[in-house]
Amino acid sequence: MGKLQEKLKDLFSFTYAFPAVSGATAVENAFILALMAQKEKKRIIVFKNNYAGQTLIALIGSDMPEAHTGFGPLYAHVTYIDPYTEQAAKELIFHLSKGDVALIWFEIFQGGIDREIPENILKIVQAYKEKHGYYIGIDEIFAGFYRIDKLTSYQDTPIQPDIVTFSKAFCDGTFPIAATLVSPEVYTRACQRDAARVLFLQNLYKNQFGAHGALHCIEQLTDPSLVEQIKRTSRIFANGLKEISEKSPYLHKIEGKGHSYALIYKDRVYEIYFCQKALKKRDLFIFINRLEPALTIADEEAREIVARLKNLLQKNRIATFIDSWFYKRKLMKAWKL
């Protein structure tokens, strides 16, 4: 773990790294350490549409009411705020100013809906921190390491986080390894509260084999030649999908950036219809309405994906409308709607 911790320190200037075995356990570490370091404060603020995992602790960072009902009662001192409403700024300032907030936790790029938290909301989060003393925690499990065309989602934003979590990029989502990075202040104050508990968390998920693999993944993902390739293919996708979104008779819009996009269709039935058509007719895998090409994809492969999507989604075929109508009727009958 020592070499991995040093690598993370060099990349992100965080002195302390706590090992984990999944995104959810990394978030658990974050919540536990933040609350330990904030002895007099209990409240956690989470933005709606955030996803943090589905363990009993991580669930409080996931905007999933149906899961909360099934596993509750969960930690009670949590406030969920929708960052995209007209009242979001006013509501956020109101809650941050109460003085009881220990941690505000969120994804800047929300992987579940492929949208970024608005700039004005990020500015409020950072501006009120010094006065009210809460910690800022950023979930980089999905977006971190160039998924959205930059090393972290908080890069080039007003946010200066105290806690950051990583996972998927450490192993390409194939091995249970993750990490929670914390600032010296969080670490020191948590130790003052319960040093034995902090030591326990530092050793709970220690895995030398996983750390070794993660170190290799990080070295590959931060190689300048690959970073440049990622940026090139990101531009290919951005330009191509923008054109598709503007010209497709089936799409309302396309959300996302980098190597993560959500296809927002005009009719929900198209999500399943075109998902199947893409695979059967174009040898193209779209997960319902999600397009998440590999970071290592070559330029010509990116162009080929865009070309196949154009052929699938831009052409206004009467036959497609008729076929999708009958497909919808078939689904309604099968689902007894």
Secondary structure, DSSP 8 states (H G I E B T S, - for coil): -HHHHHHHHHHH--SEEEEESSHHHHHHHHHHHHHHH-TT--EEEEETT----SSTTGGGGS--HHHHHHH-S--S-EEEE-TTSTTHHHHHHHHHTTS-EEEEEE-SEETTTTEE--HHHHHHHHHTHHHH--EEEEE-TTTTTTTTSSS-TTTTSS---SEEEE-GGGTTTSSS-EEEEE-HHHHHHHHHHHHHHHHHHHHHT--HHHHHHHHHHHHHHT-HHHHHHHHHHHHHHHHHHHHHHHH-SSEEEEEEETTEEEEEESSTHHHHHHHHHHHHHH----BTTEE---TT--HHHHHHHHHHHHHHHT---HHHHHHHHHHHHHHHHHTT-
